[in-house]
């Protein structure tokens, strides 16, 4: 009697394990299909600092061992490895692969932020894959930031001038230069780099200290967290 009950319990456990495996497998397939569907559309492939870019379109049409991909003219010149890309696919639950005609990976991407994927090529560095419209909007925003600015406080009292350039200075950063006769607090901070980060302007000093600014309704940038007498950046 005890042996019969033990066998029955074993069969129940085995059945439960089988059901769990099927559920997990179905969840995995669903996640994989969702990622594939989300990827269909236009994307920008670029170096980490966006110094070199390539627009591409991921399609749902089967092509070789993956799906069809279209690269704009000039991609091969900007990013030579794209000459080997023949199709794209999704691997596992979170890998987007650009692959050659044999299905071998040219570069694999994983999502690091919503809509932003990062891939690494040995001896070359990091590459970014992101929505084309969002990338071009960011580029436009960055272009609008380049130039001379005043940093003001209180009744629009100018306390410092600085220039934001498009000179690349490492991943996502560009050079910034202070002008002479700055407010002591700004001079002590001495920002030398700038970047846009999720809608905020970030100034960074040589020792890694950062000041963050958010846009206000007056086309100005206000340092955050806010204060009674904040630093505000305005166009010269």
C-alpha positions in Angstrom: 0.0 0.0 0.0 2.8 2.4 0.9 4.7 1.4 -2.2 1.7 2.1 -4.4 1.1 5.5 -2.9 4.8 6.4 -3.3 4.6 5.5 -7.0 1.5 7.7 -7.4 3.2 10.6 -5.8 6.2 10.1 -8.1 4.0 10.2 -11.2 2.4 13.4 -9.9 5.8 15.1 -9.4 6.9 14.0 -12.8 3.7 15.4 -14.4 4.1 18.7 -12.6 7.7 19.0 -13.7 6.7 18.2 -17.3 4.0 20.9 -17.2 6.4 23.4 -15.7 8.9 22.7 -18.5 6.2 23.2 -21.1 5.1 26.5 -19.5 8.7 27.8 -19.4 9.3 26.7 -23.0 6.1 28.5 -24.1 7.1 31.6 -22.2 10.5 31.5 -23.8 9.0 31.2 -27.3 6.6 34.0 -26.6 9.5 36.3 -25.4 11.6 35.4 -28.4 8.7 36.1 -30.8 8.0 39.4 -29.1 11.6 40.6 -29.4 11.6 39.6 -33.1 8.4 41.6 -33.7 9.7 44.6 -31.8 12.9 44.7 -33.9 11.1 45.0 -37.2 11.6 48.5 -38.5 14.4 51.1 -39.1 17.4 51.2 -36.8 20.7 53.1 -36.6 23.9 51.1 -36.1 26.8 53.2 -34.9 30.1 53.3 -33.0 29.6 54.1 -29.3 30.2 57.8 -29.8 28.1 57.9 -33.0 31.2 59.0 -35.0 30.3 56.5 -37.7 26.7 55.5 -38.4 24.7 53.2 -40.7 20.9 53.1 -41.2 19.4 49.7 -41.7 15.9 48.1 -41.9 15.1 44.8 -40.2 12.2 43.0 -42.0 10.0 40.0 -41.3 10.6 38.3 -44.6 12.7 35.1 -44.4 16.2 35.3 -45.8 18.6 32.4 -45.7 19.0 31.4 -42.0 17.3 34.5 -40.7 15.2 37.4 -41.8 15.8 40.0 -44.5 17.9 43.1 -43.7 18.5 46.2 -45.8 21.5 48.5 -45.3 21.7 52.0 -46.6 24.3 52.8 -49.3 27.6 53.7 -47.6 27.2 51.3 -44.6 30.2 49.3 -45.9 32.4 52.3 -46.0 31.4 53.6 -42.6 31.4 50.3 -40.8 33.3 47.7 -42.9 32.1 44.7 -41.0 28.5 45.3 -42.3 29.7 44.1 -45.7 29.4 40.5 -44.3 25.9 41.0 -42.9 23.3 39.0 -44.9 20.4 38.6 -42.5 19.3 39.1 -38.9 17.8 36.8 -36.3 16.9 36.5 -32.6 18.9 34.0 -30.5 17.7 32.9 -27.1 15.5 35.3 -25.2 17.5 38.5 -25.5 20.1 38.4 -28.3 19.6 40.2 -31.7 22.1 38.9 -34.2 23.4 40.3 -37.4 24.7 37.3 -39.3 26.5 36.3 -42.5 25.2 34.1 -45.3 26.0 30.9 -43.3 24.1 32.1 -40.2 27.3 32.8 -38.3 27.3 35.9 -36.1 28.9 39.1 -37.4 27.8 40.9 -34.2 25.4 40.1 -31.3 23.4 42.7 -29.5 21.7 42.7 -26.1 19.3 45.4 -24.8 21.0 47.7 -22.2 18.2 50.3 -22.1 14.7 50.4 -23.5 15.2 50.4 -27.3 19.0 50.6 -27.1 21.1 47.6 -27.8 24.9 47.1 -27.3 27.2 44.8 -29.1 31.0 44.2 -29.0 33.4 43.2 -31.7 36.8 41.9 -30.5 39.6 44.4 -31.2 37.1 47.0 -32.5 35.0 48.1 -29.6 31.4 48.7 -28.7 28.6 49.3 -31.2 25.1 50.6 -30.6 21.8 49.7 -32.3 18.9 52.0 -31.6 15.7 53.2 -33.1 16.6 55.4 -36.2 14.1 58.2 -35.4 15.2 58.4 -31.8 18.9 58.4 -32.8 18.3 61.2 -35.4 16.4 63.2 -32.8 19.3 62.9 -30.4 21.7 63.9 -33.1 19.6 67.0 -33.8 19.4 67.8 -30.1 23.2 67.5 -29.9 23.7 69.8 -32.9 21.6 72.4 -31.2 23.7 72.2 -28.1 27.0 72.9 -29.8 28.3 76.5 -29.4 28.7 79.3 -26.8 26.7 79.5 -23.6 26.4 81.7 -20.6 25.9 80.3 -17.1 23.8 82.7 -15.1 22.4 83.1 -11.6 19.8 85.3 -10.0 18.7 88.2 -12.1 20.3 86.8 -15.2 23.7 87.7 -13.8 26.4 86.1 -16.0 28.8 84.1 -13.8 30.7 82.2 -16.5 30.9 81.5 -20.2 31.6 78.1 -21.8 31.7 76.5 -25.2 30.3 73.1 -26.0 32.0 71.5 -28.9 31.5 68.4 -31.1 35.1 67.2 -30.5 34.8 63.5 -29.4 36.3 62.8 -26.0 35.6 59.1 -25.3 32.3 57.2 -25.2 29.3 59.6 -25.6 31.4 62.6 -24.4 32.5 65.8 -26.1 34.9 68.5 -25.1 33.7 71.6 -23.2 35.8 74.7 -22.5 35.4 77.3 -19.8 36.0 81.0 -20.7 38.1 83.2 -18.4 36.9 85.0 -15.3 34.4 82.4 -14.1 32.5 82.3 -10.8 34.8 80.5 -8.3 32.4 77.7 -7.8 32.2 77.0 -11.5 36.0 77.5 -11.9 36.6 74.9 -9.1 34.2 72.5 -10.8 36.1 73.1 -14.1 33.9 71.0 -16.5 35.9 69.7 -19.5 33.3 67.2 -21.0 29.6 67.3 -21.9 27.0 64.9 -23.1 23.2 64.4 -23.4 21.9 61.7 -21.1 18.2 60.8 -21.2 17.1 64.3 -21.9 19.5 65.9 -19.5 22.7 67.9 -20.2 25.6 66.6 -18.2 28.8 68.6 -17.6 31.7 66.6 -16.2 35.0 67.6 -14.7 38.4 65.9 -15.2 38.0 64.1 -11.9 34.6 62.6 -12.8 32.3 65.1 -10.9 29.1 65.9 -12.8 26.5 68.7 -12.9 23.2 67.8 -14.4 20.8 70.3 -16.1 17.3 69.9 -17.3 15.5 72.0 -20.0 12.9 74.4 -18.8 10.0 76.2 -20.6 12.3 79.1 -21.7 14.7 77.1 -23.8 17.2 77.2 -21.0 18.9 74.5 -19.0 18.5 74.6 -15.2 20.8 72.7 -12.8 19.2 69.9 -10.8 18.4 69.3 -8.0 16.7 72.7 -8.1 17.6 75.5 -5.6 16.6 79.0 -4.7 19.5 80.4 -6.8 20.3 77.8 -9.4 22.8 77.8 -12.2 21.1 78.3 -15.5 22.6 77.8 -19.0 21.4 80.2 -21.7 22.6 80.7 -25.3 25.0 83.6 -25.9 
